[in-house]
Amino acid sequence: MLVKRQSSPGTPIRVAEYHGKFPSGSSSVGQARRAVVAFAQQWFSDDDLSDIESAVGEALANCVEHSNAAGSDVDLRCRFDGRELTVEIKDAGNGFDRWNARDFAKPPAAAPRGYGTYIMRRLMDEIEYTERGTRVRLVKRRLPAQVADNGRGERFA
């Protein structure tokens, strides 16, 4: 859906938004990921689009794997404001302790698992966890990436 908004008097900014709900299950990950790619391909291509697809796939897979709420939905919201794409994914799980999430931001060298957050951090310009990790916000900018507050492009709220 395309939404018009005013940033300053007389200057329209076009903002595009997408909202979808998908059953919390592995069969929905591909469908939700494709919805994000279809939305993002209006402004991104090639490597950037591939990065978005991979990072969103990781976030969705984490929702499905770690959410303990059987029969619940994953809420997916996308927004493009002319400069950056924001993808928010919310699940109905219990979340995680924020300090544990930081510990696993870079997996141990021999770890067979735990690379999801690390991959998302590398592929996107920003990643933010809120609501005890049940909501993740991924940002990809069309302009060169700006340095985030903590220098790693990751914030925990």
N, C-alpha and C positions, 0 to 999 in steps of 0.2 A: 504494500500500500504506500502511496506517495503522499507525503504530508507537507504543506507549505507552512513556513514560520517566518516571522520577521526578526532580524537580528538588530536592526536599527531602523528608525523611521524611513520608509521608502525603499529599503533594501531587502528583497525577499531571498531567503535561503531555502533551498529545497532539501528536505530531509526525507529519506526513505526508511521505512521500518517494516519489519517482518515479525510476526509472533506465531508460534506453533506449539502444540502440546503433543507429546509422543509417549506411548506406553513405556514404562521403565522396564526394558528388556533388550536383550542383545539383538533381536530382530529389528528393533527401531533405530539402532545406531546408524546404519547405512542410510536409511530414509531421512533422518534428521540431518546428517552430514551433507547429503545431497541438497537438502533445502537451503542450507547455509551457502553452499557453493553456487547454487543457482542465483541466490540473492547477491553474493559478492562478485560474481563474474561480470556484473554490470560495470564495475569500476576497477577490478583487479584482473590480472592475467599472469600466465606463465608461472615463474617461481613464487610470486606472492600468493597467487591463488592456490598453488600446491601447498605452501606453508599453512595457509588458512585451513585448508581441507585436513591436513595432518594434525594440526593442533586441536581443531574442533573434534576430530575423531578420537583423539586421546582423552579430551575432556568428557565426551559422551561415554566412552568406554569406562572411564573412572566412575561416572554417575551410576551406570548400570552395575558395575562390579561392587561398589562400596555402599550403595543405597540399600538399606534394609527394609524399605517400605514396599512390600509386594503389592501389586495392583495399583501402584501410584503412577503418576505421570512425570515426565521430564519437561520442564518449561523452557522453551528456547525463544530468545528475543535477539533480533539483529537490528542494528541502526547504522545508517551511513549518513554523515552530515556534510559531505563534500570534501572532507579531509581525512576522516578516519572511520574505520569499520569497528563497531563494538558488538561483540557477541556475548550474551549472558546465558548461562546454562544453570538451571536450578533444579535440584532433586529433593526428594522428601526424606532423605536419610538422616542419620544422627549427627553427621559431620565428623570432624576430627579435631584433636587438640592442635592449636596453631603452632606450638613449638615442635611437635612431631612433623608437621608439614614442612617447616623450615629445615629440619634435619634431613628430610628426604628430597630437598630441592636439587641436590646433586647426589646421585646414587653412588654407593661405594663401587670401586673399580670392578670387583668380582660379582656384583649383585646380578642375579638373573632377572630381577623385576625392579620396579620403582623408578622407571625412566620417564613416566608420563609427564610429571610436572617439569622435569628438566627439558624434555622435548618441547613442551608448550612455551617455556621461557625462551628457548633458543629461536623458535619460529615466529613468535609474535613480539610486538613492541612493548606490550604491557600484559601482565597477568595479575589479577587481584582475586583473593579469596575473601568472602564475607559469609556471615551466618554460619560460623563454625565449619566452613568449607563446603556447605551445601549449595553455595552459589559461587560460580567462577565467572569472572569477566575477562575476556580476551580482547585486545585492541591491536589492530593493524593499521598503520598510517600509510597514506599515499606518499607523503613527504618523507625525507630521511628521518630515521628514528631519533627521537630526542632522549636525552639522558633522564631517566626516571629518578624519583626522590632518593631511593636508596642505592642508585648506581647499578642495580641489577634488573630493573624493569619489573620488579615484583613487590607488591605490598600486601600486608595482612591486616585486615580491619576487624 
